[in-house]
């Protein structure tokens, strides 16, 4: 669970109830305000007001879903480190995201520090389609190298 001392900048006044609310929403963003009110021992209007306040100060940015990629036909998960040859990491991120196709999808892509410039989380239908994705990156003059790690499974979520 988030601790008040490390969870947010000091200019955003969050109390323990706010942090418990955020933890509950992180566990399941679809939790109803009624269930949240029971969990937090608050009225529904109080929960709604806290959520609105967290949204207005930029702590709660949105609500999301968790996708079962295997059920969608993308059982392969790869993490691809990419080194750019020219241009900025931001430009490289846009190019890598553009390589998504029917057989391989960039789920997330980050500009990073260190020996590599970009780190992409890629889902693929087959190893051949992952290879085609990697070949497309390697053929692009903006990139000088890649390193790919296949995930065997998820340890924790």
C-alpha positions in Angstrom: 0.0 0.0 0.0 1.2 3.5 -0.6 2.5 5.4 2.3 1.7 9.1 2.8 5.3 10.1 3.0 6.4 8.6 -0.4 3.2 8.4 -2.4 2.7 12.0 -3.5 4.4 15.4 -3.5 3.9 17.3 -0.3 1.8 20.0 -2.0 -1.0 17.5 -2.5 -2.6 16.8 0.8 -3.7 13.2 0.9 -4.8 11.4 4.0 -4.9 7.7 4.8 -8.5 7.5 3.5 -7.4 8.9 0.1 -4.6 6.4 0.0 -6.9 3.5 0.8 -9.4 4.7 -1.8 -6.6 4.8 -4.4 -5.4 1.3 -3.4 -9.0 0.0 -3.8 -9.3 1.6 -7.2 -5.9 0.2 -8.3 -7.1 -3.3 -7.3 -10.3 -2.9 -9.3 -11.2 0.4 -11.0 -14.8 -0.8 -11.5 -15.5 -1.0 -7.8 -18.8 0.8 -7.2 -19.0 3.9 -5.1 -21.4 2.0 -2.9 -18.8 -0.7 -2.3 -16.1 1.9 -1.7 -18.2 3.7 0.8 -18.6 0.4 2.8 -14.9 -0.3 2.5 -13.9 3.1 3.7 -16.7 3.7 6.2 -17.8 6.8 4.3 -21.1 7.9 2.7 -21.4 7.5 -1.0 -21.4 11.4 -1.5 -18.2 11.6 0.5 -16.5 8.9 -1.7 -17.7 10.7 -4.8 -16.4 14.0 -3.5 -13.0 12.5 -2.7 -12.8 10.9 -6.1 -13.6 14.3 -7.8 -11.0 16.0 -5.6 -8.4 13.4 -6.5 -9.3 13.9 -10.2 -9.2 17.7 -9.9 -5.7 17.8 -8.3 -4.3 15.4 -10.9 -3.7 12.4 -8.7 -6.5 10.2 -10.2 -6.0 10.5 -13.9 -8.4 7.9 -15.2 -9.9 4.5 -14.9 -8.7 1.5 -16.9 -9.2 -2.1 -17.8 -6.9 -5.1 -17.6 -6.8 -7.0 -20.9 -6.3 -10.8 -21.2 -3.9 -10.7 -24.1 -3.9 -14.5 -24.4 -7.7 -14.5 -24.8 -7.2 -12.0 -27.6 -4.8 -14.3 -29.4 -1.5 -12.6 -28.4 0.1 -15.2 -26.1 3.7 -14.0 -26.5 5.0 -11.2 -24.3 8.4 -9.7 -25.2 10.3 -6.8 -23.8 12.4 -5.1 -26.4 15.2 -2.7 -25.7 16.0 -0.4 -28.6 19.0 1.8 -29.2 18.4 4.8 -31.5 20.9 5.7 -34.2 19.6 9.3 -34.7 16.8 11.6 -33.6 15.3 11.8 -30.2 13.9 9.1 -28.0 10.5 10.7 -28.4 10.7 10.4 -32.2 11.9 6.8 -31.7 9.0 6.0 -29.5 6.5 7.2 -32.1 8.3 5.1 -34.8 8.3 2.0 -32.6 4.6 2.4 -31.8 4.0 2.7 -35.6 5.3 -0.8 -36.1 2.3 -2.4 -34.5 0.4 -4.6 -36.9 -2.1 -7.5 -36.8 0.5 -10.0 -35.6 2.4 -7.8 -33.0 1.2 -4.9 -30.9 3.2 -2.4 -28.9 1.4 -2.3 -25.6 3.7 0.3 -24.0 6.9 2.1 -25.0 9.1 4.2 -22.7 12.1 6.5 -23.3 14.7 5.3 -20.8 18.2 6.0 -19.5 21.3 3.8 -19.8 22.7 1.8 -22.7 19.3 1.6 -24.4 17.0 4.5 -25.5 13.6 2.8 -25.6 11.9 -0.1 -23.8 8.9 -1.6 -25.4 6.4 -4.1 -24.1 5.3 -6.1 -27.2 2.5 -8.7 -27.5 2.6 -11.1 -30.5 0.4 -13.8 -31.9 3.3 -16.1 -32.9 7.1 -16.1 -32.6 7.3 -15.6 -36.4 5.2 -12.4 -36.1 7.4 -11.2 -33.3 10.4 -11.9 -35.5 8.8 -9.8 -38.3 8.2 -7.0 -35.9 11.8 -7.1 -34.7 13.0 -7.2 -38.4 11.0 -4.1 -39.2 12.7 -2.2 -36.3 16.2 -3.5 -37.4 15.6 -2.4 -41.0 14.8 1.2 -39.9 17.8 3.5 -40.1 16.6 5.3 -36.9 17.7 2.3 -34.8 21.1 0.7 -34.4 20.3 -2.3 -32.1 17.7 -4.3 -30.2 17.7 -6.7 -27.4 14.7 -8.9 -26.8 13.6 -10.8 -23.7 10.7 -13.2 -23.7 8.5 -13.4 -20.7 7.7 -16.9 -19.5 4.9 -15.8 -17.1 3.8 -13.2 -14.7 5.2 -13.5 -11.2 2.9 -10.9 -9.6 0.4 -8.3 -10.7 
